[in-house]
């Protein structure tokens, strides 16, 4: 406007004037509200399934984060629904109030919610006073899923308690708050000499453990087993995961447990690399086989408890309808539609070229009963993975914008405290090696 009405030189001077303090933040807010409204428009009057979790951030603030999965065009889509501050105690009533208020303001209906996924915390999963119970009061047909990854995490705690361990949890990795990637025990095993020297230097009574071959064999075995468990954990992480796929992962692992127990009974420990290598290098007799058998057996029982045995073929008609038979509980109409679908050569070709969700969304258009039944299994989340990643993103952002001076000061203090010990341990290890 200035360049048109006056001249370019005057217009260029205006460019040197800085924006007001809140111009950028106001634009970001307007953009985010527009994105949010577009998302709500797509969800409104359609079936949707949220996953939700609450956590305390680095500033002691409690956040409730909710992601949603819904049908968008011809496939399923996952997106952040909201992230809200919990201003009072994170009780089930308070969490429900936050979610219910948001849905009402966004004009989203509880009756369109087909499933929710949370962890097993009492505030979330309680059948009487938990969030699950409160949601079922307003949406009785909603399907609740206990996050499969959190269920796996509970196995370790229960198993450690049963075996009388002083510790009932393993360290969480930074990208999400569940189990480590199997690195913790492996690293302890790799650094066993350094740890022993450190404990001896500190005159800690645990130092003798790292001179005990039986203890080290158990440590090697556990590092192998936790690595396998965390590989399973990682297989269940990620977006666009569905209950049939994750159920297959659990079934596969339980079958491996049976195989490992049988092999260990026969004295075969090929599946446990750290243990096998430690025994061969040090020319030892494997004296921990009874302990391994007991541990694997206990692990099997806990998997059966937290992942109840179900018919392994129950999802076959969804995974591959063209090779499966319809379930016995199908109605006559559903059976007829199943026959129509599996007899259609065009649909057979589409099944090979589309994602599982996209295929069944297409089926629902012509065969609504059958498609709706399949999507009732595919739409709900099987894990709360996205919530965990969301919390990690919040933590990363807050860490990124911490004062550089604060971080430097913390590092300086940490280094000053650890450097003398580190140098002493290195010198002791060098002397030990020379001997």
C-alpha positions in Angstrom: 0.0 0.0 0.0 2.8 2.5 0.9 4.8 1.7 -2.2 1.7 2.3 -4.4 0.5 5.5 -2.6 4.0 7.0 -1.9 7.2 5.3 -3.2 9.4 2.2 -2.7 12.0 4.0 -0.5 9.3 4.8 2.1 7.9 1.2 1.9 11.4 -0.2 2.5 11.7 1.8 5.7 8.5 0.2 7.1 10.2 -3.2 6.7 12.7 -2.2 9.4 9.9 -1.8 12.0 9.7 -5.0 14.1 6.5 -6.9 14.6 4.6 -6.5 17.9 5.4 -8.9 20.8 2.5 -11.3 20.1 2.1 -11.1 16.3 3.8 -14.4 15.7 2.2 -16.2 18.6 -1.2 -14.9 17.5 -0.6 -16.2 14.0 0.5 -19.6 15.3 -2.6 -19.8 17.5 -4.9 -18.9 14.5 -3.2 -21.5 12.3 -3.5 -24.2 15.0 -7.2 -23.4 15.7 -7.9 -23.7 11.9 -6.1 -27.1 11.8 -8.0 -28.2 14.9 -11.4 -27.2 13.4 -10.6 -29.0 10.1 -9.8 -32.2 12.1 -13.0 -31.9 14.2 -15.0 -31.4 11.0 -13.7 -34.7 9.6 -14.4 -36.6 12.8 -17.9 -35.1 13.4 -20.7 -37.6 12.9 -18.3 -40.4 12.2 -17.0 -43.3 14.2 -13.7 -42.5 16.0 -11.5 -44.2 18.6 -9.2 -42.2 21.0 -6.2 -43.2 22.9 -5.4 -41.2 26.0 -2.8 -40.9 28.8 -1.8 -38.4 31.5 1.7 -37.7 32.8 3.7 -35.2 34.8 6.2 -33.1 32.8 9.6 -31.8 33.9 7.9 -28.7 35.4 5.7 -30.8 37.6 2.7 -29.9 35.5 0.2 -32.7 34.7 -0.9 -33.1 31.0 -3.7 -35.1 29.5 -3.0 -36.0 25.9 -5.4 -37.6 23.5 -4.9 -38.9 20.0 -7.7 -40.1 17.7 -8.1 -42.6 14.9 -10.9 -42.2 12.4 -12.0 -42.9 8.8 -10.8 -40.3 6.4 -11.7 -40.8 2.8 -10.7 -44.4 2.0 -8.3 -45.2 4.9 -7.8 -44.7 8.6 -6.1 -41.6 9.9 -4.4 -40.9 13.2 -4.0 -37.4 14.6 -3.6 -35.4 17.8 -7.0 -34.5 19.2 -5.9 -32.3 22.1 -3.3 -31.8 24.9 -4.8 -30.2 28.0 -3.3 -29.1 31.3 -4.8 -30.9 34.3 -5.1 -28.1 36.8 -6.2 -30.2 39.8 -5.6 -33.8 40.8 -5.6 -36.2 37.9 -8.6 -38.2 39.2 -10.9 -40.2 36.9 -13.6 -37.5 37.4 -11.3 -34.7 36.4 -9.9 -36.5 33.4 -13.4 -37.3 32.2 -14.5 -33.7 32.7 -11.7 -32.5 30.5 -12.5 -35.0 27.7 -16.3 -34.5 27.9 -15.9 -30.7 27.8 -13.7 -30.9 24.8 -16.1 -33.2 22.9 -19.1 -31.0 23.7 -17.3 -27.8 22.6 -16.1 -29.5 19.4 -19.6 -31.0 18.8 -18.3 -34.5 18.8 -20.7 -37.2 20.1 -19.9 -39.9 22.7 -22.1 -42.4 20.8 -19.7 -42.2 17.8 -16.8 -43.3 20.0 -16.3 -47.0 19.3 -13.2 -47.7 21.4 -10.7 -46.2 23.9 -7.2 -47.3 24.6 -5.4 -46.4 27.9 -2.8 -47.8 30.2 -3.7 -49.9 33.2 -3.5 -47.1 35.8 -6.5 -47.2 38.3 -7.6 -43.7 37.3 -7.8 -44.8 33.7 -8.8 -48.5 33.7 -10.9 -48.8 36.9 -14.2 -50.6 36.0 -16.1 -48.9 38.8 -14.5 -45.5 39.5 -12.0 -45.2 36.7 -12.2 -43.3 33.4 -13.3 -46.5 31.7 -16.4 -46.7 33.9 -17.3 -43.0 33.4 -17.0 -43.3 29.6 -19.1 -46.4 29.5 -21.9 -44.6 31.3 -22.3 -42.2 28.4 -21.3 -44.6 25.7 -22.2 -48.2 26.9 -21.0 -49.9 23.7 -17.5 -48.4 23.7 -14.7 -51.0 23.5 -11.9 -50.5 26.0 -8.4 -51.7 25.2 -5.6 -52.0 27.8 -2.5 -50.9 26.0 -0.6 -54.1 25.0 2.8 -52.5 25.7 1.8 -51.4 29.2 0.4 -54.9 29.8 3.8 -56.3 28.8 5.5 -53.9 31.2 3.4 -55.1 34.1 4.7 -58.6 33.5 8.2 -57.6 34.5 7.0 -55.9 37.7 4.9 -58.9 38.8 7.6 -61.3 37.9 10.3 -59.4 39.9 8.0 -59.2 42.9 7.2 -62.9 42.8 10.9 -63.7 42.7 11.7 -61.5 45.7 13.7 -58.9 43.7 14.6 -55.6 45.4 13.8 -53.8 42.1 10.6 -54.2 40.2 11.2 -52.0 37.1 13.8 -51.5 34.4 14.9 -48.1 33.1 12.7 -46.3 30.6 14.2 -45.0 27.4 13.8 -41.3 26.5 11.6 -41.5 23.5 8.8 -43.1 25.4 8.2 -44.1 29.0 7.9 -47.8 28.7 10.7 -50.5 28.7 14.2 -49.8 27.6 15.4 -51.3 24.4 17.2 -54.0 26.2 20.4 -52.0 26.4 20.5 -51.5 30.2 21.2 -55.1 31.3 23.4 -55.7 28.2 25.5 -52.6 29.1 25.8 -53.8 32.7 27.0 -57.1 31.5 29.5 -55.5 29.0 30.9 -53.2 31.7 31.0 -55.9 34.5 34.8 -55.4 35.0 34.4 -51.6 35.3 31.5 -51.9 37.7 33.4 -54.4 39.8 36.3 -52.0 40.1 34.1 -49.1 40.9 32.3 -51.1 43.7 35.6 -52.3 45.1 36.8 -48.7 45.1 33.6 -47.7 47.0 34.0 -50.7 49.3 30.5 -51.7 48.4 29.5 -55.2 49.5 28.0 -56.0 46.1 31.5 -56.0 44.6 31.9 -59.8 45.3 28.9 -60.5 43.0 30.9 -59.5 40.0 33.6 -62.0 40.9 30.9 -64.8 41.1 30.6 -66.8 37.8 27.1 -68.0 38.7 25.9 -64.5 39.2 27.5 -63.4 36.0 25.9 -66.3 34.1 22.5 -65.2 35.5 23.2 -61.6 34.4 24.2 -62.8 30.9 21.0 -64.8 30.6 18.8 -61.9 31.8 20.5 -59.5 29.4 19.7 -61.9 26.6 16.1 -62.4 27.7 15.4 -58.7 28.3 16.8 -58.0 24.8 14.2 -60.5 23.3 11.4 -59.0 25.4 12.3 -55.5 24.3 12.5 -56.6 20.6 8.9 -57.7 21.1 8.1 -54.3 22.7 9.5 -52.4 19.8 7.5 -54.5 17.3 4.4 -53.4 19.0 5.3 -49.7 18.8 4.5 -47.4 15.9 1.5 -45.9 14.3 -1.2 -47.7 12.3 -1.0 -50.8 14.4 -4.1 -53.0 14.8 -5.2 -55.5 17.3 -4.9 -58.5 14.9 -1.3 -57.7 14.1 -0.2 -57.2 17.7 -2.0 -60.4 18.8 0.1 -62.3 16.3 3.3 -60.8 17.9 2.2 -62.0 21.3 1.3 -65.4 20.0 4.6 -65.7 18.3 6.5 -64.8 21.5 4.6 -67.2 23.7 5.4 -70.0 21.2 9.1 -69.0 21.4 9.0 -69.3 25.2 7.8 -72.8 24.9 10.6 -73.6 22.4 13.3 -72.0 24.6 12.1 -73.9 27.7 12.4 -77.2 25.8 15.8 -76.3 24.4 17.1 -75.3 27.8 15.9 -78.5 29.3 18.0 -80.3 26.6 21.0 -78.1 27.5 20.8 -76.1 24.4 21.4 -72.3 25.0 22.1 -71.2 21.4 19.3 -68.7 21.7 21.1 -66.8 24.5 24.2 -65.3 22.9 25.7 -63.5 25.9 25.4 -66.5 28.1 26.7 -68.9 25.5 29.7 -66.7 24.8 30.5 -66.1 28.5 30.5 -69.8 29.2 32.6 -70.7 26.2 35.2 -68.0 26.7 35.6 -68.8 30.4 35.3 -72.6 29.9 32.5 -72.9 32.5 29.8 -75.5 33.3 26.3 -74.1 32.9 25.0 -74.3 36.4 22.0 -71.9 35.9 19.9 -74.2 33.7 17.4 -74.9 36.6 17.1 -71.2 37.2 16.6 -70.5 33.5 13.8 -73.1 33.3 12.0 -71.7 36.3 12.3 -68.1 35.0 11.0 -69.0 31.5 8.2 -71.1 33.0 7.2 -68.1 35.2 7.3 -65.8 32.2 5.0 -68.1 30.3 2.4 -68.0 33.2 2.5 -64.2 33.4 2.0 -63.9 29.6 -1.0 -66.2 29.8 -2.3 -64.1 32.7 -1.9 -60.6 31.1 -2.6 -61.8 27.5 -5.4 -64.4 28.0 -5.3 -67.2 25.5 -7.7 -66.6 22.7 -8.6 -68.4 19.6 -5.7 -67.7 17.3 -8.0 -67.8 14.2 -10.5 -65.3 15.6 -9.1 -62.5 13.4 -8.4 -64.6 10.3 -11.5 -63.5 8.5 -10.3 -59.9 8.9 -6.7 -60.5 8.0 -7.4 -62.6 4.9 -11.1 -63.2 4.3 -10.3 -65.0 1.0 -8.5 -67.8 2.9 -10.6 -68.0 6.1 -14.0 -69.2 7.1 -16.6 -66.9 8.7 -16.9 -67.0 12.5 -19.6 -69.1 14.0 -21.3 -66.1 15.6 -22.0 -64.4 12.2 -25.6 -63.7 11.6 -27.3 -65.0 8.4 -27.0 -61.6 6.7 -23.3 -61.3 7.7 -22.6 -64.8 6.3 -24.3 -63.9 3.0 -22.3 -60.7 2.7 -19.1 -62.6 3.5 -19.9 -65.0 0.7 -20.5 -62.1 -1.7 -17.2 -60.4 -0.8 -15.0 -63.6 -1.0 -16.6 -64.5 -4.3 -15.8 -61.2 -5.9 -12.6 -61.4 -8.0 -12.3 -57.6 -8.1 -12.3 -57.4 -4.4 -9.7 -60.1 -4.2 -7.4 -58.0 -6.3 -8.2 -54.9 -4.2 -7.3 -56.8 -1.1 -3.8 -57.4 -2.4 -3.2 -53.8 -3.3 -4.8 -51.9 -0.4 -4.0 -51.7 3.3 -6.2 -53.8 5.6 -8.1 -50.8 6.8 -8.6 -49.3 3.4 -10.0 -52.6 2.1 -12.6 -53.0 4.8 -13.6 -49.3 4.5 -14.3 -50.1 0.8 -16.2 -53.2 1.8 -18.5 -51.3 4.2 -19.8 -49.1 1.4 -21.5 -52.1 -0.3 -21.7 -54.6 2.6 -22.3 -52.4 5.6 -22.9 -55.1 8.2 -19.7 -57.0 7.4 -17.5 -53.9 7.0 -18.8 -52.4 10.2 -17.9 -55.6 12.1 -14.4 -55.6 10.7 -13.8 -52.0 11.4 -15.0 -52.4 15.0 -11.8 -54.4 15.5 -9.5 -52.3 13.3 -10.6 -48.8 14.4 -9.7 -48.9 18.2 -6.0 -48.4 19.1 -4.2 -51.4 20.5 -1.5 -49.4 22.3 -1.1 -45.8 23.6 2.1 -45.4 21.7 1.2 -42.1 20.2 0.4 -40.6 23.6 3.9 -41.7 24.8 5.5 -40.1 21.8 3.5 -37.0 22.4 4.7 -36.7 25.9 8.3 -37.2 24.7 7.8 -34.4 22.2 6.5 -32.0 24.9 9.5 -32.9 27.1 11.9 -32.4 24.2 10.5 -29.0 23.4 10.7 -27.9 27.0 14.3 -29.1 27.2 15.2 -27.4 24.0 14.1 -24.0 25.3 15.7 -24.3 28.7 18.3 -21.6 29.4 21.6 -22.5 27.8 23.4 -21.1 30.9 21.3 -23.5 33.2 22.4 -26.5 31.1 26.0 -25.5 31.0 26.0 -25.0 34.8 24.4 -28.4 35.4 27.0 -30.1 33.1 29.8 -28.3 34.8 28.8 -29.5 38.2 28.2 -33.0 37.0 31.6 -33.2 35.3 33.4 -31.8 38.4 31.8 -34.4 40.6 32.4 -37.4 38.3 35.8 -36.6 36.9 37.9 -37.6 39.9 36.1 -40.9 40.3 36.4 -41.6 36.6 40.1 -41.0 36.6 40.6 -43.2 39.7 38.7 -46.1 38.2 40.6 -45.8 34.9 43.9 -45.9 36.7 42.8 -48.9 38.8 41.6 -50.8 35.7 45.0 -50.0 34.0 46.9 -51.4 36.9 44.7 -54.5 37.0 45.2 -55.1 33.3 49.0 -54.8 33.6 48.9 -57.5 36.2 
